[in-house]
Amino acid sequence: MRMIYRWCGLVLLFALVPVVTSAEDDASPEKPADTKPAKKKKKNHIQEKYVALIESIPEGVYEGKATLPWRLYAPEGAESGPPLPLVVGLHGAGARGTDNQKAMNLYRVFFTGENQEKYPAYVLAPQMNRGRSWVKHEKGFKNGPYGQKPPREEMEAMLALVDETIQKHNIDPSRVYVTGQSMGGFGTWEALWRRPDLWAAAVPICGGGDVTTVEKFKDIPIWAWHGSKDPTVPVENSRELIEALKQAGADPKYSEPDTGHASWLNAYRDPEVFAWMFQQKRTDK
C-alpha cells in the first residue's frame, strides 16, 4: 500500500472562521451507488471564500484496501518543532466523492482562527467515494452487532492511512484524536473498538455502534453529541452507548442539544470541546 502525494503550495490563512453553517451533511449515512444517468454537476458545498484555503492544503491519495483521497493540514514549522497532535476527521454521507475538498472543509474549524492558535495540530481528512461507508449500517441506522462484522475496506484503509501519517510526520502518537458526524459518527465508534491503542480521545457525533464493544475502549476519553430531535440517526444510539460505557466503569461526556441531525454544528462551536480534547493524552506511549 502507498500514499501518493500531490503537494500544493501551502498558503497559511488565519482568520476566525466559523464551522460549516449549513446542514450539508444531513443526508442518510449510507446510500447505494448511483446507477442513474449522470445529471448536471452540483455546485461544491464549500463557500467560495474558503475554496483557496482548502486547495492550499497538501493532498494525496491512499492506495490500500480502498482508495482514499486525503488532505493533511500541517501548521507552519510543524515538521521541525516539538511533535504535535493529530486530529482525524471522518466525514458523513454529504461529503462523499472524489473532489478531496468537502471532507477537509468540514474540519476547517480545527485549523483556522483561534482554535489553531490555541491548539496547533495536524488535521487529516480522508474521503470516500459515493455509495461507500465507514461501516455496514443496520436497518434504520440503529445500533447493532457491528462487532461481529468484518471491517469495511474504507475503515481498514483509513486506519492504515493514520498509521502511515503518524510515521511520516512530526506527530505525537500519544495525542491522536478522532471525530466524525453521522456516517462519520458511526465510523468514530467503530474506529475506537477496532484500534483502541491508537486514540487519545474521541468526539463521535450523531452516530451509532455496538454496545457490546465498549469494554475494548472504555478507558479512552469520549465526548459524544447527538441532537434530541435527530430524524436521521436515532438519538437512542448515543444514549445506549453512553449508558453501556458507564456500566463498564467509564466516565464519558455526553451532550444532547435540542436540535435535529446537524448536532455537529453545536459540538464544533463549543470552545470547551477543543479545550477538553486537546488536554487528553495517552500515558502508554
Residue pairs with C-beta under 8 A, 6 or more apart in sequence:
1 62
1 63
1 64
1 65
1 157
1 160
2 62
2 63
2 64
3 60
3 61
3 62
3 63
3 161
3 164
3 168
4 60
4 61
4 62
4 63
5 58
5 59
5 60
6 58
6 59
6 60
6 61
7 58
7 59
8 55
8 56
8 57
8 58
8 59
9 56
10 56
10 57
10 58
10 74
11 52
11 53
11 56
12 56
12 76
13 52
13 53
13 56
13 112
14 112
14 113
14 116
14 117
15 112
15 113
16 112
16 113
16 114
17 50
17 108
17 109
17 112
17 113
18 109
18 269
19 108
19 109
19 264
19 265
19 268
19 269
20 105
20 106
20 108
20 264
20 265
21 265
22 45
23 260
23 261
23 262
23 265
24 45
24 94
24 95
24 102
25 91
25 92
25 93
25 94
25 95
25 106
25 181
25 182
25 262
25 264
26 94
26 182
26 232
26 260
26 261
26 262
27 92
27 93
27 94
27 182
28 93
28 141
28 232
29 92
29 93
29 133
29 137
29 141
29 182
29 183
29 186
29 207
29 232
29 233
30 93
30 133
30 137
30 141
30 183
31 93
31 130
31 131
32 131
33 130
33 131
34 130
34 131
44 51
44 99
44 101
44 102
45 94
45 95
45 102
45 105
46 54
46 101
46 102
46 105
50 105
50 108
51 101
53 108
53 112
54 71
54 101
54 104
54 105
54 108
55 101
57 71
57 72
57 73
57 104
57 111
58 71
58 72
58 73
58 74
59 69
59 70
59 71
59 72
59 100
60 69
60 70
60 71
60 72
61 67
61 68
61 69
61 70
62 68
62 69
62 70
62 126
62 157
62 160
62 161
62 164
64 156
64 157
64 160
64 161
65 153
65 154
65 156
65 157
65 160
66 128
66 132
66 152
66 153
66 154
66 156
66 157
67 129
67 157
68 126
68 127
68 128
68 154
68 157
68 158
68 161
69 98
69 99
69 100
69 126
69 127
70 100
70 124
70 125
70 126
70 127
70 161
71 100
71 101
71 103
71 104
71 124
71 125
72 122
72 123
72 124
72 125
72 165
72 169
73 104
73 110
73 111
73 122
73 123
73 124
74 122
74 169
75 84
75 111
75 116
75 120
75 121
75 122
78 84
78 120
78 122
78 169
78 170
79 169
79 170
80 170
81 170
82 172
83 170
83 171
83 172
84 120
84 121
84 122
84 170
84 171
84 172
84 175
85 119
85 121
85 122
85 171
85 172
85 175
85 176
85 177
85 200
85 278
86 121
86 122
86 123
86 124
86 162
86 165
86 166
86 169
86 171
86 172
86 175
86 176
86 177
87 107
87 110
87 121
87 122
87 123
87 124
87 177
87 178
87 179
88 124
88 125
88 126
88 158
88 162
88 176
88 177
88 178
88 179
89 103
89 104
89 106
89 107
89 110
89 123
89 124
89 125
89 179
89 180
89 184
90 126
90 134
90 158
90 178
90 179
90 180
90 183
90 184
90 185
90 187
90 188
90 191
91 102
91 103
91 106
91 125
91 127
91 128
91 180
91 181
91 183
91 184
92 106
92 180
92 181
92 182
92 183
92 184
92 185
93 133
93 182
93 183
94 102
94 182
95 102
95 103
95 105
95 106
95 127
96 102
96 127
96 128
96 129
96 130
96 131
96 132
97 127
97 129
97 130
98 127
98 129
99 127
100 127
102 127
103 125
103 126
103 127
104 123
104 125
106 125
106 181
106 264
107 123
107 125
107 179
109 115
109 268
109 269
110 116
110 121
110 123
111 121
111 123
115 274
118 274
118 278
119 274
119 278
121 278
122 165
122 169
122 171
124 161
124 162
124 165
126 157
126 158
126 161
128 134
128 154
132 152
132 154
133 152
133 154
133 183
133 186
133 187
134 152
134 154
134 155
134 158
134 180
134 183
134 184
134 186
134 187
134 190
134 191
135 146
135 149
135 152
135 155
135 186
135 187
135 190
136 146
136 149
136 152
137 183
137 186
137 208
138 144
138 145
138 146
138 208
140 234
141 186
141 208
141 232
141 233
141 234
141 237
142 208
142 234
142 236
142 237
143 208
143 209
143 210
143 211
143 236
143 237
143 240
143 241
144 208
144 210
145 210
145 212
146 189
146 190
146 209
146 210
146 213
147 193
147 210
147 212
147 213
148 210
151 190
151 194
155 187
155 190
155 191
155 194
158 187
158 191
159 191
159 194
159 195
159 198
162 176
162 198
163 198
165 171
166 173
166 176
173 282
173 285
174 200
174 281
174 282
174 283
174 284
174 285
175 200
175 278
175 280
175 281
175 282
176 198
176 199
176 200
177 199
177 200
177 201
177 202
177 203
177 277
177 278
177 280
178 188
178 191
178 192
178 199
178 202
178 203
179 188
179 202
179 203
179 204
179 205
179 277
180 186
180 187
180 188
180 204
180 205
180 207
181 205
181 206
181 207
181 263
181 264
181 267
182 205
182 206
182 207
182 232
182 233
182 261
182 264
183 207
184 205
184 207
185 204
185 205
185 206
185 207
185 208
185 233
186 207
186 208
186 209
187 207
188 202
188 203
188 204
188 205
188 207
189 204
189 207
189 208
189 209
189 210
189 241
190 209
191 198
191 199
191 202
192 199
192 202
192 204
192 209
192 213
192 216
192 217
192 220
192 222
193 209
193 210
193 213
193 214
193 216
193 217
196 216
196 217
196 219
196 220
199 217
199 220
200 220
200 221
200 280
200 281
200 282
201 220
201 221
201 222
201 223
201 276
201 277
201 280
202 220
202 221
202 222
202 223
203 222
203 223
203 224
203 225
203 267
203 273
203 277
204 222
204 224
204 225
204 238
205 224
205 225
205 226
205 263
205 264
205 267
206 225
206 226
206 227
206 230
206 232
206 233
206 238
206 261
206 262
206 263
206 264
207 226
207 233
207 237
207 238
208 233
208 234
208 237
208 238
208 241
209 237
209 241
211 240
211 241
211 244
212 244
214 241
214 244
214 245
214 248
214 250
215 248
218 245
218 248
218 249
218 250
219 250
221 252
221 253
221 276
221 280
222 245
222 250
222 252
222 253
223 252
223 253
223 254
223 255
223 273
223 276
223 277
224 238
224 241
224 242
224 252
224 253
224 254
224 255
225 238
225 254
225 255
225 256
225 257
225 263
225 264
225 266
225 267
226 233
226 235
226 237
226 238
226 239
226 254
226 255
226 256
226 263
227 235
227 256
227 257
227 258
227 259
227 260
227 261
227 262
227 263
227 266
228 235
228 256
228 257
228 258
228 259
229 235
229 258
229 259
229 260
230 259
230 260
230 261
230 263
231 260
231 261
232 260
232 261
233 261
235 256
238 254
238 256
239 254
239 256
242 252
242 254
245 252
246 252
253 276
255 266
255 267
255 270
257 263
257 266
259 265
259 266
267 273
